[in-house]
């Protein structure tokens, strides 16, 4: 009786568990129906397109039928699937042979078409991934937790530029395998954000900073270490500050809580059930150091331990198909991707793990016919135990994947693509779509609602002014333009608030392209600082300070720059010159213009903490005798670091002061040139922004239509000129007319002599031409005779190959003789007609006719 009670209790518990399982399955079915209804309604840009209306009449025959090898592969796949269901009844169905666009079942491995496209960007995985994500428009699966019923070819997907995650993955995998990567398509499960391309909770990749590894510093105890100074901070003040920070922190925490509510992803009822497809790239080939995933919707790479990937059912490439036999309770974090491990990955086409080994357990199902079983046995017996089966994967049924240069260039669907990230928005355009060359724009916001703009970054392409990036800080109103090498004014970067003169700005230059080595120039309304690199005089900084502008003075005969800002101070800093002693090598010199003073500071000598200095006081103009100054000891204060063994002579100081005075004038001129250069740069930049010009490659025949038309027109005119020049008759009289100095006063006798001389010369030319052809003909005939004589003598000794070679050469010589004979005959026939034609022309030539008419 006790045993019966226990059995009844067990039965009741089992019934309860079955009821719970049924309730859970019903709930899942309800949520699936709801979600499928939601997912069937695609975005507005996708809803206008209908896949059932595509034209399949022009597709190749491989799209509409299966070859014998493909049919055998489908039978093998069905056997494999039946064994899989028998051994793993709780697993979801595999994605093996969906129908294509023509309604024909095709195995997924044969849908992969490895292709290497002729674009340098597509030789690397990141270029392929970004192209696929930009070129195609995402379509959600009809049901988020079930496999699609069809899988179209990559060529059709490229033609209509849209597809689901499986379409994206198949195209990307085909391109990666063609580029040399060990890539596989993956059927698995992912989070809601990844399946629906919801990146609003993810930081923009352009804003991610590389993580710096902290340096590990070993702290060594030292009893002789200097003790730290005592803490003299007031504790009472510290308490007051802490209280104020607490109140501020409470307010900030409230704001953070609101942000966290927006940031936290909503609870997903289908977590772990959402079907997704992506690409797996194994390490090894193409120097890939670590195995990683690629999300085809975004083109981003992810580690295999990424928590957004929740499980894998199977992977495949163009050669084989593998089923994952590892536990995915912890997502993909614990998975190993050694596809040769038969325990973790069940392979479909393999000698060691053939479906036949599993058939013995499934014999009771009686689902396999004896005929199909015999086919499988014959297929498996042909291969060795360790190697692959004799049955190889059939070639892909997909037509070659082709992308034209125009399609590759205008990769964004409809020319524009918008991606929303966390506190950022990224926009992409096709090249040449915008008149200013804009191809990408990143807008950074201060809040999650994306209402307050903090910064805007723009990227440009194909601009003649070499501008490639612009940053606009909306808070500081600062704009920074970045230029590629090749700008007319050697600009590298330009930071400004406006392009008006005498405003704050910073200009960076490519110093290698400048003669003066200027690297950067910073200017405020009253100051200007220039930084140099690689100068022979070791100058690296020049600082200028300006005074207030004087009132405008209009004087006759004065220069226009009389109203320029007066220079108050010029300061120059120099690097150490190793060829000079330290106390003779100037480190810093200051020209105090308004105070008529010059200060020199020299570099430090070894083991010295003070530097030598010289201060010069220039005499006033009234104290000078003419243009020359009078030097006195009071005009120079000298400090020599260390013991001054002998004082510097007054003559040396006088010459140094004269030299510095000359250099001061030169510096003033250089500063005026710098100011003029700044005005020119601002003017040029304003011009470039108002009239943006885009450069077009000479190889871009589609966009270079105007240049192509110009080239064709020029080519046609040249051909016309050449034709005209050929049609024009040669002036036979020119060499004979040169002999007479006064052509107007030509006599009848001279005219007759010129005409007869021209005719005789032309006759000789015709005879010489015929003689040359006659000589070549006789030489060729003689050579043929010699060859025939040689052949008759040596005919018995020659092999078949040598005889055939001789006959070939003899036929060539005979053909050459025929050509020469034809030319000689034509020349002899045409010579009298040419002579008579020239005689007629000379008779009607106006230069001779008026002289010969007086006869």
C-alpha positions, 0 to 999 in steps of 0.5 A, spaced: 500 500 500 505 504 501 508 503 494 502 504 491 501 511 494 508 513 492 507 511 485 500 515 485 504 521 488 509 520 482 504 520 477 501 526 480 507 530 480 509 528 473 502 530 471 503 537 474 509 538 470 506 536 464 501 541 465 506 546 467 510 545 460 503 545 456 502 552 459 509 554 458 508 552 451 502 555 450 504 562 453 510 561 448 506 560 442 501 566 444 508 570 444 510 568 438 504 569 434 504 576 437 511 577 436 510 574 429 504 579 427 509 585 430 515 583 426 511 581 419 510 589 419 516 591 417 519 598 417 516 603 412 522 603 407 521 595 407 514 595 406 513 597 399 517 591 397 514 585 395 519 579 394 513 575 390 513 580 385 521 579 383 522 577 376 525 570 375 525 568 368 532 571 366 535 566 372 540 561 370 538 554 369 542 552 376 537 556 380 531 552 377 533 545 377 538 540 381 543 536 378 544 529 380 549 531 385 545 536 388 539 531 389 544 526 392 546 531 397 539 533 399 538 525 400 544 525 405 542 531 408 535 528 410 538 522 413 543 526 417 537 530 419 533 524 421 538 521 425 539 528 429 532 528 431 532 521 433 538 522 437 537 530 439 529 530 440 529 536 444 533 540 439 530 545 434 530 544 427 536 545 423 537 550 417 539 545 412 535 546 405 530 551 404 527 553 398 531 559 393 527 564 389 525 559 384 522 555 389 527 549 389 530 546 395 538 548 395 543 545 401 545 551 404 553 550 403 551 550 396 548 557 396 555 560 399 559 562 393 566 564 394 568 571 391 574 576 391 571 582 388 576 587 385 576 592 390 582 593 395 577 595 400 574 588 400 581 584 401 580 585 408 574 583 413 572 590 416 571 592 409 567 587 407 563 587 413 562 595 412 560 594 405 555 589 406 552 592 412 551 599 408 549 596 401 543 592 404 537 594 407 535 590 413 529 586 413 526 582 420 524 575 420 517 573 419 517 570 426 523 572 431 523 565 433 523 560 427 527 559 421 526 562 414 522 558 409 527 560 404 534 563 402 535 567 396 542 567 392 547 572 394 546 575 387 538 576 388 540 579 394 545 584 391 540 586 386 534 588 390 539 590 396 535 587 402 535 581 406 534 578 413 540 576 417 541 569 413 541 573 407 546 578 410 551 572 413 551 568 406 553 574 402 558 576 407 561 569 408 562 568 400 566 575 400 570 573 406 572 566 403 573 569 397 578 574 400 582 568 404 578 568 410 576 561 414 569 564 415 563 560 416 555 562 417 552 561 423 545 559 425 544 561 433 540 565 437 542 572 440 539 578 444 533 583 441 538 588 440 542 585 436 536 581 432 533 588 431 539 592 430 537 596 436 544 600 437 541 606 442 544 603 448 551 602 445 556 607 444 558 609 437 565 605 435 567 612 433 567 614 440 570 608 443 577 610 446 582 604 446 583 602 453 590 603 456 593 598 461 595 601 467 602 600 469 604 596 475 609 599 479 612 595 485 612 599 491 619 598 495 619 599 502 625 604 504 627 606 511 631 612 508 625 614 504 623 622 505 617 622 509 611 626 506 609 633 508 604 633 514 597 634 512 595 642 513 588 642 510 582 644 515 578 638 517 572 643 518 572 646 511 573 639 508 566 637 512 563 643 509 565 641 502 563 634 503 556 636 505 555 641 499 558 635 495 552 630 498 547 635 496 549 636 489 551 628 489 543 627 491 541 631 485 546 628 480 544 621 483 536 622 481 538 624 474 543 618 473 537 614 476 532 617 470 538 615 465 539 608 468 531 607 467 532 609 459 539 605 459 536 599 461 534 594 456 527 592 457 525 585 459 524 580 453 519 575 453 523 571 448 530 572 451 534 566 448 529 564 443 530 569 438 533 566 431 539 570 428 545 569 423 552 571 423 559 570 421 564 566 424 571 567 422 576 562 425 584 564 427 589 562 422 588 564 415 590 571 413 594 572 420 587 572 424 590 572 431 583 570 435 577 567 433 571 572 432 564 573 430 561 579 425 554 581 426 552 582 419 547 588 420 552 592 423 559 590 420 562 590 427 566 584 430 565 581 437 569 576 441 566 569 442 564 571 449 560 576 447 554 576 452 549 578 446 550 571 442 546 566 446 547 560 443 549 556 436 545 551 433 550 549 427 555 552 422 557 551 415 561 554 409 562 552 402 565 545 403 561 542 409 556 543 415 557 542 422 552 541 428 554 544 435 553 539 440 556 543 446 552 546 452 549 553 451 546 555 457 552 560 458 551 563 451 557 562 447 562 564 452 564 556 454 564 554 446 570 551 443 571 552 435 575 546 434 571 543 428 575 537 427 573 535 434 567 530 433 565 530 440 563 537 440 561 538 433 558 533 429 560 534 421 555 532 416 560 529 410 565 525 414 568 518 414 569 517 421 562 520 423 558 518 417 550 518 418 551 510 417 554 509 424 547 512 427 543 508 423 543 502 427 540 506 433 534 508 428 532 502 424 526 501 428 523 507 425 523 504 418 523 511 415 529 509 410 528 505 404 533 500 402 534 503 396 536 510 399 540 506 404 544 502 399 546 509 396 549 511 402 553 505 403 556 505 396 557 512 398 561 511 404 564 505 402 568 508 397 572 513 402 577 511 407 575 511 415 579 517 417 578 521 411 572 525 408 567 521 404 568 520 397 562 524 396 564 532 395 560 538 396 557 540 389 559 546 386 555 552 388 549 553 384 549 561 384 551 565 379 558 569 379 557 575 384 559 582 381 558 589 383 560 594 378 564 600 380 558 605 381 554 600 385 560 599 390 561 607 390 554 608 392 553 603 397 548 606 402 541 604 400 538 610 397 544 614 398 543 615 405 543 611 412 542 613 419 544 609 425 542 611 432 547 610 438 547 612 445 547 619 445 550 619 438 547 619 431 551 617 425 549 619 418 552 616 411 552 618 404 554 616 398 560 619 395 559 625 390 551 625 393 553 632 397 555 638 393 560 639 399 563 632 399 560 630 405 560 622 406 559 621 414 556 626 420 557 624 427 552 628 432 554 627 439 548 629 444 549 631 452 542 627 453 539 620 452 533 623 448 538 626 443 536 633 444 542 637 446 547 637 441 554 637 444 559 636 438 558 635 430 564 631 426 563 631 419 568 627 414 569 629 407 571 625 400 574 628 393 575 635 395 580 639 391 582 643 398 584 636 401 579 637 407 577 630 410 574 632 417 571 637 421 569 638 428 564 643 430 564 644 438 557 647 439 558 649 446 565 653 445 563 655 438 570 652 435 571 649 429 577 645 427 578 643 419 583 637 418 586 637 411 590 631 407 597 632 405 597 636 398 593 643 400 595 649 396 598 653 403 600 646 406 595 646 411 594 640 416 589 643 421 585 650 422 581 651 429 577 658 429 571 661 431 570 665 424 574 666 418 574 673 419 581 676 420 584 678 427 580 673 431 582 667 435 585 661 431 590 656 431 593 653 424 597 647 423 602 646 417 605 640 414 612 643 416 616 638 411 612 642 405 614 649 408 621 652 407 621 655 414 619 649 417 613 652 421 609 647 424 603 651 428 601 658 429 596 660 434 594 667 434 589 671 439 587 679 438 593 681 441 598 675 441 601 671 436 606 664 437 609 660 431 612 653 433 618 651 428 621 644 427 627 642 423 630 649 422 638 650 421 638 656 426 635 651 432 629 656 432 623 652 435 618 658 438 617 665 436 612 669 440 609 676 438 605 681 442 601 687 439 599 693 442 593 697 441 591 699 434 593 707 432 588 711 429 587 711 422 592 716 419 591 718 411 598 721 409 600 722 401 605 717 399 605 713 405 604 705 405 597 702 406 599 698 412 600 704 416 594 702 420 597 695 422 598 693 429 604 696 433 609 690 435 610 691 443 615 685 444 618 679 440 621 673 443 624 667 440 627 660 443 632 656 440 634 649 441 641 647 443 647 648 438 652 642 440 657 646 435 657 652 440 659 653 447 653 653 452 655 660 454 655 663 447 649 659 444 643 663 445 637 660 448 632 665 448 632 672 446 627 678 447 626 684 443 622 689 447 620 694 442 617 699 446 622 700 451 628 699 446 631 693 450 634 687 448 635 681 452 639 675 451 639 668 455 644 663 454 644 655 455 646 652 461 653 650 462 654 643 465 653 643 472 651 650 473 644 652 475 644 659 472 645 662 465 649 667 462 645 673 460 646 680 456 641 686 457 642 691 451 639 698 452 639 701 445 640 709 445 634 714 443 635 717 436 637 723 439 643 720 442 645 718 435 650 721 431 647 720 424 645 713 423 651 710 427 650 709 435 655 711 440 656 705 445 657 706 452 658 701 458 652 703 461 648 700 455 649 693 456 649 689 462 652 682 462 652 677 467 657 671 466 655 664 469 661 662 473 668 666 475 669 671 469 676 671 468 676 676 463 671 681 461 668 682 454 670 688 450 666 693 448 667 692 441 664 685 441 658 688 445 657 694 440 658 689 434 653 684 437 648 690 438 649 692 431 647 685 429 641 684 433 638 691 431 639 689 424 635 682 426 630 686 429 628 689 423 628 683 419 624 680 424 619 686 424 618 684 416 617 677 417 612 678 422 608 683 417 609 677 412 606 672 417 600 677 418 599 677 410 600 670 410 594 669 415 590 674 411 591 670 405 589 663 408 583 666 411 581 669 404 583 662 401 579 658 406 573 662 405 573 662 397 574 654 398 568 654 402 563 658 398 565 655 392 567 647 393 570 643 388 570 636 388 576 632 384 574 626 379 579 621 378 581 620 371 579 613 371 572 614 373 569 615 366 562 615 368 563 622 372 568 624 368 563 625 362 565 632 360 573 631 360 571 625 356 567 629 351 573 634 351 578 629 349 573 626 344 572 633 341 580 634 341 581 627 338 576 628 332 579 635 331 586 632 331 584 626 326 581 631 321 587 636 321 591 629 320 587 627 314 587 634 311 594 634 311 595 628 308 590 630 303 594 636 301 599 634 296 606 635 297 609 642 294 614 639 289 616 646 287 619 648 294 626 645 294 627 648 287 624 655 288 629 656 294 634 656 289 631 663 286 632 669 290 627 673 287 621 669 285 616 675 283 621 677 277 622 670 275 624 669 267 621 664 262 627 661 262 628 660 270 620 657 270 622 652 265 628 650 268 624 649 275 619 645 271 623 640 268 628 639 274 622 638 278 619 633 273 626 629 272 627 629 279 620 626 280 622 621 274 628 619 278 624 618 284 619 613 281 625 609 278 629 608 284 623 606 288 621 601 282 629 599 282 629 598 290 623 593 290 626 589 284 632 588 288 628 586 294 624 581 289 631 578 286 634 577 293 628 573 295 627 569 289 635 568 290 634 566 297 628 561 295 632 558 290 638 557 295 633 554 300 630 549 294 637 547 292 639 545 300 633 541 301 634 537 295 641 535 297 639 534 304 632 531 303 634 524 305 637 526 312 631 531 315 626 528 320 619 529 319 619 535 324 625 539 320 622 537 313 615 540 316 619 546 319 622 547 312 616 547 308 613 552 313 619 557 312 619 556 304 611 558 304 613 564 308 618 566 303 614 565 297 608 569 300 613 575 301 615 574 294 608 574 291 607 581 295 613 584 292 612 582 285 605 585 286 608 592 289 613 592 283 607 591 278 603 596 281 608 601 281 610 600 274 603 601 272 602 607 276 608 611 274 606 614 268 599 616 271 603 619 277 608 623 272 602 625 268 598 628 274 604 632 276 606 635 269 598 637 269 599 640 276 605 644 274 602 646 268 596 649 272 601 652 278 600 659 279 607 660 281 609 658 274 603 659 269 604 667 269 611 666 267 610 661 262 604 664 259 608 670 256 611 665 251 
